[in-house]
Amino acid sequence: KMAEVHIVGRIVGGEDFDSSSLFCKWEFVTDDGRTDVKNWNRLEGASSGQTHVDVSHDNMMSVWSHPIDIHYSTTSLHGWPKFSCEVWSQDSFGRFGLAGYGFCHVPCCPGFYQLEICTWRPKPQTWSETVHAWFLGSFPRLRSSDLVWNQGDRYRLSTMTCGVVRLELSVVTFGFDKYGVSFEPDAAT
């Protein structure tokens, strides 16, 4: 029998973005996104999805309250799940624009967590990109969304900060003790 991790919670919403009409595309990434290594196996639940568009009033939080419920089995601690998200805005003409990218590591200790994911987006590099972003609200995008959670080449990017995505997660672990892994806070002493 393999060790198991169950992640239950919700994407609460997003705040402090340039737009008040927002939605979020999200995914869990395991095994550091590698396809040649499969230490993590999704047993149940969606590993990616999208929230609805919420129009906040008076620039308050866009409330999504989108449910998350995913269950993994694993043979290794390596490649522990990460939560990656893209926040998008929708203008009055129905056009979509990137509002920000973000990610966080899923906590490994069992418990309930209220997480804040600070988001960013690529900064316009040329005059034409700046004008395009100003008038159309269309900012540069990443060619590969792997850069959001993979630290490899991200240091080369010139970015600007955006808003915050609020996430509530409960993490439940099972069977790690069979492999000599303890998540108890007092286990290290």
C-alpha positions in Angstrom: 0.0 0.0 0.0 1.3 3.4 -1.0 1.2 6.6 1.1 -1.6 9.0 0.3 -2.3 12.7 0.3 -5.8 14.2 0.2 -6.2 17.9 -0.5 -9.6 19.5 0.1 -10.4 23.2 0.1 -11.4 26.1 -2.1 -10.1 29.0 -4.1 -11.6 31.8 -2.1 -11.0 34.7 -4.5 -8.7 37.3 -5.9 -8.1 40.9 -4.8 -5.9 43.9 -5.6 -5.9 43.3 -9.3 -6.2 46.0 -12.0 -9.6 44.7 -13.1 -12.8 43.9 -11.1 -14.0 41.2 -13.5 -11.8 38.2 -12.9 -11.6 34.4 -13.2 -8.9 31.9 -12.3 -7.4 28.9 -14.3 -5.7 26.5 -11.9 -3.8 23.2 -11.8 -1.9 21.0 -9.4 1.6 20.0 -10.6 3.3 16.9 -9.2 6.7 15.3 -10.0 8.0 18.8 -10.8 6.0 18.5 -14.1 8.2 15.7 -15.4 6.6 13.1 -17.6 9.4 10.6 -17.4 9.0 10.2 -13.6 5.7 9.1 -12.0 6.0 9.1 -8.2 2.6 10.7 -7.8 -0.6 9.1 -9.0 -3.9 11.0 -9.0 -6.6 8.6 -7.5 -9.6 10.9 -7.5 -10.6 14.5 -8.2 -9.7 17.2 -10.8 -6.1 18.2 -11.1 -7.0 21.4 -13.0 -10.0 23.6 -13.7 -11.4 27.1 -14.0 -13.5 29.3 -11.8 -16.5 31.4 -12.9 -16.1 35.1 -13.7 -16.9 37.3 -10.8 -17.5 41.0 -11.0 -16.6 42.7 -7.7 -18.1 46.0 -6.7 -16.0 48.9 -5.4 -12.8 46.9 -6.2 -13.4 44.4 -3.4 -12.4 40.8 -3.7 -13.6 38.8 -6.7 -15.2 35.8 -4.9 -14.9 32.5 -6.6 -15.3 30.0 -3.7 -14.3 27.3 -6.2 -14.1 23.8 -4.6 -10.9 21.7 -4.6 -10.8 18.0 -3.8 -8.0 15.8 -5.0 -6.5 12.6 -3.7 -3.0 11.3 -4.6 -1.0 8.2 -3.9 2.8 8.4 -3.9 6.0 6.5 -3.6 8.2 9.5 -2.8 8.2 12.9 -1.1 10.0 14.2 -4.2 7.7 16.1 -6.5 5.2 17.2 -3.7 2.2 18.9 -5.2 2.3 22.6 -6.1 -0.8 24.8 -6.8 -0.4 26.9 -10.0 -2.8 29.6 -11.1 -3.4 32.1 -13.8 -5.8 35.0 -13.1 -7.6 36.5 -16.2 -9.7 39.6 -16.5 -12.7 40.1 -18.8 -13.5 43.5 -20.1 -17.0 44.9 -21.1 -16.5 43.7 -24.7 -15.9 40.1 -23.5 -12.2 40.2 -24.2 -9.8 38.3 -21.9 -6.5 39.6 -20.7 -3.9 38.1 -18.4 -4.1 39.6 -14.9 -1.4 37.5 -13.2 0.4 34.2 -12.7 1.2 32.6 -9.3 1.9 29.4 -7.5 2.4 28.0 -4.0 3.7 24.7 -2.6 1.0 22.6 -1.0 1.9 22.4 2.7 3.2 18.9 3.6 2.1 18.8 7.2 -1.6 17.7 7.8 -3.9 20.6 8.8 -5.9 23.5 7.6 -4.2 26.4 5.8 -5.2 29.9 4.6 -2.7 30.7 1.9 -2.0 33.9 -0.1 -0.5 33.6 -3.5 1.1 36.8 -4.7 0.8 37.0 -8.5 2.9 38.6 -11.2 3.0 39.1 -14.9 5.7 39.8 -17.5 6.4 43.5 -17.8 6.1 45.0 -21.3 9.6 45.3 -22.7 9.1 47.4 -25.8 7.3 50.7 -26.5 4.7 48.9 -28.7 4.0 46.3 -25.9 3.6 49.1 -23.4 1.1 51.0 -25.7 -0.7 47.7 -26.4 -1.0 47.0 -22.7 -2.2 50.5 -21.9 -4.9 50.8 -24.5 -6.1 47.2 -24.9 -5.2 45.8 -21.4 -3.3 43.0 -23.1 0.0 42.2 -21.3 2.7 39.9 -22.6 2.2 36.2 -21.7 4.5 33.4 -21.0 5.2 31.0 -23.9 5.2 28.1 -21.5 3.2 28.1 -18.3 5.8 25.8 -16.7 7.8 29.0 -15.8 5.1 29.9 -13.3 6.1 27.1 -10.9 9.5 26.0 -12.3 12.4 28.1 -11.1 14.7 27.2 -14.0 14.7 30.3 -16.2 12.3 32.5 -14.3 15.2 34.7 -13.1 15.5 36.1 -16.7 12.0 37.5 -16.6 11.2 41.2 -16.0 7.9 41.2 -14.1 5.5 43.4 -12.3 3.4 42.5 -9.2 -0.3 42.0 -9.5 -2.9 41.0 -7.0 -3.3 38.2 -4.5 -5.2 34.9 -4.8 -6.6 33.5 -1.5 -6.7 29.8 -1.1 -8.0 27.6 1.8 -6.7 24.0 1.9 -6.9 21.1 4.3 -4.2 18.5 3.9 -4.7 14.9 5.1 -1.9 12.4 4.9 -2.1 8.6 5.3 0.4 5.8 5.3 3.7 7.8 5.4 4.6 6.3 8.8 5.2 2.9 7.0 8.1 4.6 5.2 9.5 6.3 8.3 8.1 9.7 7.5 6.4 11.6 10.3 4.7 14.9 9.9 4.3 15.5 13.6 5.6 18.9 14.7 7.4 17.4 17.7 9.0 14.6 15.7 12.2 16.6 15.1 13.0 17.1 18.8 
